Amino acid sequence: MINETHYARSGDVSIAYQVLGDGPADLILIPGIVSHVEFMHELPGYTRFIASLANFSRVITFDKRGNGLSDPVHEPPSLEERMDDVRAVLDAVGSKKAALLGVSEGAPLAALFSATYPRRTRALILFGGFARMLNGAGFSAGLDPATYANVVEGTVNGWGTGGPLLTIFGLSPNDDPDLRARAARCERLSTTPTMLRRLWVMNSSIDVCDVLTRIRAPSLILHRKDDGVVPVQAGHYLADQIPGARMIELDGQAHFPFVGDTTRTVEEIGKLMGTARPRPGDPPPSAPETPEPQETARASPLALQRTMERGLERLLDHEDELRPFEVGRFTIERLLGRGAMGSIYLAVDQDLNRRVAIKVLRATHVDALRRFRQEALAVARLSHPNVVPIYEFGLDAAVPYLVMEYVPGGTLADLLDEPLPWERSARIIGGVARGLGAAHALGIVHRDVKPANLLLVDPDGDVAKVADFGIAKLSGSVEAMTSQGTVLGTVGYLSPEQARGEVVDARSDVYSLGVTWFRLLTRRRPFEGTPEEVLAQPDRRVPDPRRVRRAIPPAIAELVQRFGALRPEDRPTDGHRAADAIDAATANARKD
């Protein structure tokens, strides 16, 4: 049954994989914390389980980077990096669409892949999985941190003896000396105690709760009732959050699917994939749903695997001299702009014959990757005429990208050469406020509202759209984008509480909008000096714009100051309330 081991290239990393069977549909097994594509066959039940799946599918197994026969790594890889390893293996075997079987910590990885690459996901099966490992504010389907710490210490201290793996199996380490010896060798071949501890720490920070509702593949959640590692409540949480998912509780306590009775597991997987004969009386499997346009992420809309490996460094060094070139179905025409984290290009979607903007991440550190994905997750939930929509999101060769609407009219920064008429400025700021209000209603705080991030549909028009949610904060999210005490944003537009590194809410965006409105009305900055001098000013309330332009109606000037009040409680509570206040002030100004 054991086939030859091959290697796929994922960036600079070699990923070991095997292919077993030749069924009509592909199924890739995404392993948990323990894996070794060759030695796993020495464990009882594993080969029989794989062979059963291979009766109706082509089974693909692999070792994640840092495990088994794949390249070792110094630090635990992020989910984004491991997700690209899955893509690299599928590409290497010529699989355009596969069912994903995520086991244990492979489950959140499989869920993230399914949400990111819906067109490459035939079905999603999560066994003994979780969306988040630890309990916390608003989440109670995981483990208590103290319990988790005990699990970590117990497995790390006993690693290499076979005891930890057999405990995960739900077996007594003392029952079979030969089995314990094989389990011990599997532990040693899979990873080292040091890396194991780092993997446990990484698992404690995994959180894919926000992506579950975006999954559109037929989904099956399998969990043993007395799972000794991940509580069954974690499986129910997955089933509740993934649209249309089916939850099955299995008897037993083993954490791995190939331990104990596997008959029901194999049958249910076959039924979901539509390649195994169902039992009499069982309902037919659900048909895959078509992803909604804003949630669609094509498998390779930007062929960054080849293009960026050969030319990303050259591209970033010579952006101003960029010539048109092909990537996937897009033709990149020219650079639109660049910031600290990413470059944005104008491109043509050849399939749909429309212009789009493509944002490519330039930074490669983990925080930048997390923020980039956060932007996609945040904006994918938004649908508003004053917010720039994201069409697609993906990851190729560890280079994330976003495909967005192209808004051709420039930014509000282009309007700062001369003061704007107060009525036009009110119309523009009112629309922006309603776009921010849509975000605020979903618990999203932008945190970087400024003229450069507000795009004009027409340079002479009054419709602006909010862009660049790269440092957005999701209220109530388990995994915060930044810790308290960290300052992100643009000096001069930061609310006082944001500048102090405090937790912010929608009222912080209202303050930044007030600074932006002041600048449109007066062309001037409300606060002068170097960035350090601006941040050091104790009283940074937005001043009266009538000191610069006496013609501004009092109702408008007073509202600008209210937006820029020093205390958050003196400002409108969110974007919608700010927009309502603008409408009222505009009506009063016209009366005067």
N, C-alpha and C positions, 0 to 999 in steps of 0.2 A: 504493500500500500504506500510505502514511503517513496516519494518522488524526489527528483533532483532539486537541490536548492539553487535558486538563481538570485541575481541582485538587480535592483532598480536604482536609478540615480535620482535623488531628491536634492537638488542643488549640489552641494559638495559632499553629501552623505550617501552611503550605500545602504540600501534596505533589503534584507534577506526575505525571500518569499518562496512559496511552493504552490503549485497548481495540482489539484487532485480531482479526477473525474472529468466528464465531458458532457454534462447535462445541458439542457436547452437554455438555462439561465445562470448568470454568475451570482455567486454569494461570497462575500469577503468577510472573514472572521477577524474582528478587531479585538485583540486580546486585552486582558487586564494587566496587572502589575507584574505577573510572571509569564514569560513566554520564551520558547526556544523551538523554532520550527522543526528541528530534527529530533531533539531529545523528548519533546512532549509525547511522541509516539511510544516512549518507554513507560508512560504512566497508564495504569489500567483504565480502560474505557475510552481513552482519547481517540485511538485509531478507529474503534468501532463507531464512535459518534461521527467522525469525519466521513467515514465510509457510508454511513446512513444518509448523510446530507448529499454525498456525491452520487447517490442513486438518482437524484432528480435535479442536480445542479453541478456546475463547475465550481468547486470550492477553492478559494484562494486564502492561504494563511500567510502571515508575515510577522516579523519581529519589529516593533517600533524602534526608532533610533534610541540607542542607549540600552537596549535589551537583546539578549540572545546573540544571534549571529550578525545582527546589524551593527553598524559602526558605533563604537562607544562615544559618549559625549561627556563633557566636563560638568555641565549643569543640566538639570531636567528640562527637556524641551517644552515649549508652550503648546497649547492645543492647536494653535494655528500652524505651527511647524509640523506637528504630527498629522494634522489634517492633510497637509500637502504630501506627506509620506504615503497616505492612503491613495491620493490621486496619482502619485508617481507609480505605485504598484499597479493600479488599474490601467494606466497608460501602457506600462511595460507588457502586460498580458493582452492588450488590445481590447479591454472591456470598456464599452461606452456607457453601460448602465448595469448596476449590480445591486443586489440586496445587501444590506449592511447588518451584520450580526455583532453588536457591541456587547461585550461581556465586562461586568464590573466597571473599572475606570475607562474601559473602551466604550461604554455606553454614552457618556457625555460627548466624547469625540465623534461617535457615530451620529448623534443628534445634531451636533454642529455641522458636520459634513452634509447631512441631509438638508438642513435649512439653507446652507450655502450653495450646494450643488443639487437642486431638486431634479434637474434633468438627467443626472447621473445616478439617481437613487430609485431603484425599482421597488424596494420595500425596506422597512426599518424594523429590526428585531432587537430589543434590549433585554438582556438576561442579567439579573442581579445588579441592575444599574441604578444610577442616581443622577440627578441634575446638579445637586450640591451635596457635599459630604457632611458638613457640619450644620447643626442648628444655629439659628441666629434670629435677629429681628425679622418677624414676618415669615419665618420658615421653621417648621418643626418636624420635617420628614427625614431628618438626618440623624447624626450621632451627637451626643453630648461631647463637647471638647475634651473633658476629662477622660471620658471613656475612650475617645479616639487616641489621646496621648498614651493611654495604657496599651492599646493595640499596637501603636508604633513601637513602643519600647519592647514589648513582648516579641514582635516579629524580628526586629533588628537584632536584638540580643541573641535570639535563637537561630538566626539565619545561617544556612549551611548545614544544619543538623537534620532537616526534614520535618521537624516539628511544626513550624509555622505553616508550611504548605499543606500538611495533612490536616491541620486544624481548619484551614480554609475549606478543605475537602469535606469536612464534617466527620472525619475519622479519628480514632484514637491513635496517637503517635506510637503507642506500645503494642498495637495489635499484630503487626507484621514487620519484622526486622528488615526483610528484603525490600518491602514497599518503602519503608522509611529511608533506606539507603538510596533508592532511586529518587525519592522526593528530595533528599539532601543534595544529590548531584544536580537535579533540576534547578534548585535554588541557586547553587553556585554558578551554574552555567547561564542562568538568566540575568543576574546582576549581582553587584557586591553589596555588603551591608551599608557602606557609606552612601552609595547611590540609592539604595532602597530607602534610607531615611530621607534623602532629598526628594524622592518620588512621593513618599507619604506627605511631606510638607507641601509639595506642589498640589497633590490631590485635595488637601484641606482648603486650597484657594480656588478650586474649580467651581465655576458657577455658570451654567448655561440655561438658567431659568427663563431668561428673556427671549431665547430663540425658540422655545418649544412650540409656541403658538404659530410660528411661521412654517412648521413642518407640514408638508402636503402629501408625503408618501403614505401608503397603507402601513399602519404601524401595529406591532404586537409587543406587549410588555409581558415578559415571563419572569416570575420571582417565586422563590421557595418560601413557604409560609414562615419557616423558622430559620431563615438565612442567618448564619452566625456572624456575618461581616457587615452586610448592608441590610437594615431593617426593611420589611416588606412595605412599610409606609412609603418608602422612597419610590418603590415601583408604582404604587397607587398615585403618587404625585405626578409621575411621568404620564400615566394614563389619563389623568384629569386635565393635564395641560396640553397634550398633543391632540389636535383635532381628530376625532374619529378613532383614536387608539383603542385597542382591545386589551384588557388586563386578564391574565390567567395566573392564579395562585397554584403553585405546585407543592406537593407534599415533600417534606424533608428539610434539611438544614444546610446542604452543600451549596457552596457559593458558585461553583463552576458547573456548566451545563452537561459536561460529559461524565459526571460522577453520579452513580446510582441509576435509577430508571430514567432513560432518555427517550422512551417511546413517544410519550405525549409531546415532548418538546419537538422532536423531529417531525411528527405529524402536523403540528400546528404551523411550523415554519414552511413545510411543503404546501399546505393549504393557502397560506398567505401569499406565497410566490406564484400560486396557480400552476405548479408543476407536479404536484402530488395528488393522488386520488383522495378526495375527502371521504370521511366516514358517512354512512347513511344518516340522513337527518340533519347534517351540518349545513349551515347557510353558506352560500357561495362567497368567495373572497371579494372584498371591496375593490372596485376599479380605481386606479390611480386618478387623483384629481389634477386638473391643469392648474399650475401655479398662477396666482394673480400677477399682473404685470409688474407691480412694484416689488413683489417678493421673489421674482424670478432671478436666478443666478446661473448663467450658462456655464457649462463645464469648462470652456476655455475661450471666453469672449476676447480676452487679450492673451495672445500666445506668448506670455511672459517667460514661460519655461525656456524657450529658445531665444526670443528677442532680447530679454533683459539680461540673460546670462552673457550674451555676446556684446550687448551694446548699452546696458544701463549706465555703467560708469562713464562711457563716452557721451551718452545722451545728457547726463547731468552736467558734464563738464562743458558741453557745447550746445546748451539749450537754445541760445539766441540764434544759432546757425542751423537749427533743425530743419531738415528737408522732409517732405511727405514720405511716409513709409507704411507698409502694411503690417498690422498685428491682428491676427485672427480675422474677423469680419469687419474690423475697423481700419480706416485709413487716418493716421495721425497727420494733421495738417500743420499745426504750429503750437508753440507754447503760449498759453494764456496768462499764466502767472505762477509764482512759486512762493512758498512760505517756509517756515522752519521745519515742517514735517513732510510736506508733499509738494509735488508739481502738478499743475492742471493744464491739460492739452485740449485743443479743439480737434475733434475727430468726426468722421462720417461713418455712420452705421450703414454698411453696404446692403444688408438684408432689408432694413426698413427705410433706407434712403432718407435719413434724417441726420442732422448734426447733433452731436452730443459733446458733453465735457467729460473728460476722463481724468480722475485724480489718482496719481500713483504715489505711494508712500516712499519717501526718500530715507527716513530714519529706519534703523533696524533693531533698536533696543526694544526690550519687552514692553515697556510702558507705552512706547509709540504704537506698537502693534495692537495693544489693548485699546488705546484711544481711537485708533482707526476703525477697529471693529465696532467700538461703541458708537461711532458716528453712523455707521450703517444701520445698526440696531435701532438707534434713536429715530433717524429720519424715515426708516421703513415703516414705522408706526404712524407717520404723519401723512395726511392728505389735505392740503390747503393751498388755495391759489397764491398765497403769499409766502410759501415755503418751496425751495428748490427740491423737486423729488429725486430720489435715487432710483434708477432703473435696474441696476444689477450690482452685485457685490461678489467678489471672488478672491481666490488666493492661488497663485501659480509660482512655483519655485521660491516659496517664502516671500513673494512680493505681493502685498495686498493692493487691490485697486477698487475704485468706485466708478460707475458709469452714471452720469447725472444729466439732467436737462441742461441744454446750453441756453443761457440767458444772454442775449447779444447786446444789451444796452449799456454795458459798463457798470460801475458801482456808484454809490452815493458819494464816494470820495472824489469822483470826477466833477461833482457839482459844487465843490467847495471853493472854486475860484472867485465866485461872486455870491453875495447873500441871496437866498431864494425869497420870492414873495411868500408872505406868511400863509396864504391859502394853499399854495402848492405844497409847501412843507408840511402843512397839517394833513393833506390828503396822503402824502407819501408815508409819513410817520404813522398815521392811522392804520393804513394797510399793513405795515410792518408789525404794529402792535397786535393786530388780529392774527397774523401768522405766529407770533410769539405766544399769543393766547392759546392757539391750538396745541402748541408744544407744552405749555404750562398745564393744560387740561390733562395731559398724559403724564404729568410729573417730570417733564424734561425742562431743565434750566440751561439756557444756551451758554452763558458765562463769558461770551466774547462778542457782544453786540457792539458794532462800530460801523462806520460808513463803508469800509472795505469789504465787509461781510454782508452787505445789503445790495443786491443786484437789481438793476433796472431792466425791465422788459423792453422799454423804448427810452433812449436817452432824453427825449423831449416829453416823455409821458410821466404819469404819476404813480405807476404800479411798480413796487419794489418787492423782491423776494428775499427771505432770510436764507443764508447759506452758511456752510462751514460749522457743523455741530461737532467739530473734532474734540473739544474739551467739554462737551455737554455733560451735565450731571443728571442722573435719573433718580428722582426722589424715591426713597424707600428701597432702592436696589440693594441687594445683599453685598455686592462687590462695588465699593466706591471707586470712582475714577481716580481720585486723589485723596490723600489723607488730610485731615484737618491740620492747618498750619502751613499747607502748601498753597502758594499763590500762582494761579494761572489766569491769563487774560492779557489785556493791553492796557498799560499804564495810561492814565488820562481818561479812561472809560470805566475803570473798575469802581464798583461801589465801595464805600468805606469799609463795610463788613468783609467784602471779598478781598480787599487790599490787606486786611488784617489776618487773612487766612482762616476766617471763620466759616461755618456752614452757611450756605446761601440758599435762597429760595427765589421765586419768580420776581420778587420785588427788586432783586439785584439787577435783573435784566431791564426792569423799568427805569432804574437809575441810569444805566448805560444808554438807554433810548433817549432819556432826557439830555444827556451830554451830546448825543448825536443831533438831536433837534436844535439845541443851542447853536451848534456849529453850522447847521444848514441856514439858520436865521441870521447869523452874524458873520459867518466865515471864520470867526476867531475860535481859539481854544479857551474853554472856561478857566483852565488852570495853566499858568505859565511856569517855566523852569525846566530843569533836567528831570528825568524820571524819578531820581532819588528825592529831589526837592518836592515834586508833586506828591509822592507817596508820604512825605514827611509832614505835609500840611494837615494840621489837626481839624480844620473846618473846611471840608471839601464839598459843601453844598453848592449846587449849580447856581450861579448868580443871575440876577435879573437881566435878560437880554435887551431890555429897553435902555440900559446904560450904553449900549453900542448903537442900537437903532430905535429911536424914539417912536417910529411909525408902527411898531409892533403893537397890536391891540393888547390892552391890559389882561383880558381873559386868557389870551394865548401865553403871554409872558408869565402869568401866575401859574399856569399849568406846567410850563417848562420847569419852573422852580419846584413845583410840587413833585414832579417826576424825580428831580435831582435833590430831594430832601436828604438831610444828613441821616435821619433815623428811618429805618425801613417802614415802621408803622405809620409814617406820615405820607407814604407813597400809595398809589393804587396797588391793589393786592396782586394783580396779574395783568397779562397783556390784554385780555378782553375788557377788564375794568378800565385800563388805560385808554383803549380805543373808544369806549363809551364816553369817557371824560373829554377826549379830543372832539367828539361829535358835539357835546354840549358846549364846550368852549368856543368852537367854530360858530355855532349858532348865536351865541352871545356876542361874539366879535362882529358878526355881520349886522346885528341890531345896532351896535354902537356906531 
